[in-house]
């Protein structure tokens, strides 16, 4: 009994160490109902359970990423628009190549923008490789090896963090859940009606321009106004799987290819309502970086407590067998 307790304690310490080694964590939600039917649009069918970022990757999270891997910034993961575009700012960079450092300006819980598909894929690789200082951005979920253009890159087998497939993104946004033939909403706010855009706790709202900007409730554009909203600001407007801002705030990269472009979905703070519904699909050059585009990441579902105990128990049995063998 003492040995079992000791091994479980050591396993817990090891897990804790590994968690502490990572520089950030990302809140995810489990997207179940594996094997669900596709929508009439042909999108949304996913064979397996997966997890998706509850929120878009934030300015604060991307700043941590930059400080971990971009002291030299070989792959131009930082765009100066992250600081100079006051509509979305941002992140500031100081120092010179080899010793760059990055800091958040304003609220770090707003979504990151000015990221290309390749920036997002490198973030996924970094997460896949432990989210530690110096972890590789070039292999893992995607084998990039310096690439900054093209659409031939696909998710590697065994990836633990990745850019969501279009079906994964679509399902998390629009599927009603509760079975494999539950049907789909038109909007990612659990509604078949276009949302309003009032920030706060009212249902069926999103950050987009419906004649007025969501943040200011004014039709007048200002070059000095930040128009992004914090993660979860529309607290009663989540999807059926409890993701937020899959409609509005920023459009999001996914893993799909259309011609020479990558697919984006979801609408943005400066776009109108036509970008929000499930029927809207947009192709964007994967090198594009602008103040309306961001991303979220997908991962394997988190194991239950029982699964962890089973793993710990299996480890004890293996250790015991090895001890007897020796």
Secondary structure, DSSP 4 states (H G I P E B T S, - for coil): -HHHHHHHHHHHHHHHHHHHHSS----EEEE--TTPPPPTTS----SS-EEEESSPPBHHHHHHHHHHH-SS-TT----THHHH-TTT--EEEES-TTS-EEEE-S-TTBBP-S--HHHHHHHHHHHHTTS-TT--SSSSSS--TT--S-S---PPTT-SEEEPPHHHHHHHHHB--SSSS--B-SBTTTBSS--B---SS-SSB-BS-SSS-TTT--S---TT-----BTT-STT---TT----SSBSSEEEEEEEETTEEEEES--TTS-GGGTSTT--EEE-TT---TTEE--EEEPPPPPHHHHHHHHHHHHHHHHHHHHH-
